Amino acid sequence: MANERGPSRPADTKRARRALQSLNFFMADMQAGIGPFLGVFLQQRGWATGPIGTVMTVGGIAGMTMTAPAGAFIDHTTHKRWVVIFTGMFTVAASFLILLAQSGLIVTASQIATAVAGAAIGPAVAGMTLGIVRQKGFNAQNGRNQAWNHAGNMIGAGLSGWLGWRFGIPAIFYLAAVFGVLAIASVLMIPEQAIDHRAARGLEDEGRHGESEGGRAEGFKTLLRNKPMLILAASLACFHLGNGAMLPLYGLAVVGAGKGNASLFVAETVVVAQAVMIVASLLAMKIAAGRGYWLVMLISFAVLPLRGFLAGTFIEHWGVWPVQALDGIGAGLQSVAVPGLVACLLNGTGRVNVGQGAVMTVQGIGASLSPAIGGWLAQVLGYHVTFFILGSFALVSVALWIGYAGTLRPACAGGSDTLADITEGAHE
């Protein structure tokens, strides 16, 4: 396997950590782009909630089918930086298709292209992070990465809202392109020699989890034999089945009732959630280091039923604050706990990024079905009942997580960073 390097120079590692944080900041808006604004953008052009949800689901399914293969490719390739560069460029270009026309075919093609290109970005960044800081430093660095990512989402959404209000929603596409260029520049700042591609796929520690002689990667069946991984995947699928449609539907509900400007309100929903996610991701990093990932995930699952109750009870402009603050808690905790937990469970197998992709696939099943289910429920039953139903899906996640606590607690105790690991690089 190419590029099996020894320890990198401290200067390279420090530079790579800073570049990772910059990449996570700028790739947030590059990935999201028009995404949070797509619903109101199409609604303004005569689309109903059902078709809007359906086209989002089609894109989600397309991305879902590519995440595990993308993870396998990330495990194999020694050109992870270029994966991020090319998929980022493709994502921005695909988004611009919607500016050309808003026919069903064009919008669907754009959503599919965006989802497929974006399927590799998450595993690629997680793989680069693991290859740079190794397993020991992954929890701390991933926590910082996610904090910067949420900050990028927050600032990008705020700028998008202002630009959409001042110049119209098409201006948001150009902002996404600018962020894309800066994300590419950040990737190029990561020294190639700073990435250990064996560590990046979970082969840093030889002989663990039944690894084959010679440090080769295990077969794909290792994912199916890992019971905690299966429970994690099922719990996340149920959570995202309810969570995926909550943000776009709440924006449609409030804007449709004439209680907010489309661009500014959607931006506000994102800004509130992402601001909370910054704090939540940093807290998740510290809780995982002291108490393990089980508690972090339990809290993240438990907030969705409460969020659904509040969203269904208060469809008001001010409701964005409690509804999206709860979204920020759940998503912020999971953004740290899920990658860290997968990296821990599959350490030594050589299949870490396949595992990341597989979990993203299962998450995608829930997230991709959610807009279609939520959109048609809203069209038939109204927004209030729809939010109650969506929030209740996470009760299954809570039941699974508590019911299998005996199996999950030992497996989820992987946040092993010391206080020094967590605070290292905080000044960077």
Secondary structure as UniProt FT lines:
FT   HELIX           10..32
FT   TURN            33..34
FT   HELIX           35..37
FT   HELIX           38..43
FT   TURN            44..46
FT   HELIX           49..76
FT   HELIX           80..100
FT   HELIX           104..118
FT   TURN            119..120
FT   HELIX           121..167
FT   HELIX           170..188
FT   HELIX           192..194
FT   TURN            197..198
FT   HELIX           199..201
FT   TURN            206..207
FT   HELIX           208..210
FT   TURN            213..215
FT   HELIX           221..224
FT   HELIX           227..243
FT   TURN            244..245
FT   HELIX           246..256
FT   TURN            257..258
FT   HELIX           262..291
FT   HELIX           293..313
FT   HELIX           317..319
FT   HELIX           320..345
FT   TURN            346..350
FT   HELIX           352..381
FT   HELIX           383..392
FT   HELIX           394..403
FT   HELIX           405..411
FT   HELIX           419..423
FT   TURN            424..427
//
